[in-house]
Amino acid sequence: MNVTVFLSSREGKNPIYKDTSEKLGILLAKSGHTLVYGGSEEGCMGMVSEAVIRHQGKVIAVQSYCRLS
């Protein structure tokens, strides 16, 4: 199953965000789910994706760029 996650590209001040992001990544990888996320390597989104990759899970990064005139 693909699981889409969009989180902050910042870590935040409360350590629970880092801990929960890591746990989510591990859970997704060990459950055999594919992470589909916003593509950032920073903050909570980066932590989730890194945890999935460290635990041999699959990751799909989606980045969208919008040009406003």
C-alpha positions in Angstrom: 0.0 0.0 0.0 1.2 3.5 -0.7 1.0 5.9 2.2 1.1 9.6 1.6 2.7 11.8 4.2 3.2 15.6 4.1 4.9 17.0 7.2 6.9 20.1 8.1 10.3 20.7 6.4 11.5 21.8 9.8 12.2 19.7 12.9 10.4 21.9 15.4 11.4 22.5 19.0 9.6 19.6 20.6 11.6 16.4 20.5 8.4 14.3 20.1 8.3 15.4 16.4 11.6 13.8 15.6 10.9 10.7 17.6 7.4 10.2 16.0 8.8 10.9 12.5 11.4 8.2 13.0 8.9 5.7 14.4 6.5 6.3 11.5 9.3 5.7 9.0 10.3 2.5 10.7 6.7 1.3 10.9 6.1 2.0 7.2 9.2 0.1 6.1 8.7 -2.9 8.3 5.0 -3.1 7.3 6.0 -3.2 3.6 4.3 0.0 2.7 5.7 2.6 0.3 6.1 6.1 1.5 4.9 8.8 -0.9 6.0 12.2 0.5 6.6 15.8 -0.3 10.2 15.3 -1.3 12.0 17.4 1.3 15.3 16.1 2.8 14.8 18.5 5.7 12.8 18.4 8.9 10.2 15.9 9.7 9.6 14.9 6.1 13.3 14.1 5.7 13.4 12.1 9.0 10.5 9.9 7.9 12.0 9.2 4.5 15.5 8.5 5.9 14.0 6.1 8.4 12.2 4.2 5.7 15.3 4.0 3.6 17.5 2.9 6.5 15.0 0.0 7.1 15.0 -1.0 3.4 11.6 0.4 2.6 10.5 2.1 -0.6 10.1 5.9 -1.0 8.5 8.0 -3.7 9.3 11.7 -3.5 6.9 14.1 -5.1 7.9 17.7 -5.7 5.8 20.3 -7.4 7.0 23.7 -8.5 4.6 26.6 -9.2 5.6 29.7 -11.0 3.4 32.7 -10.1 3.4 35.7 -12.4 
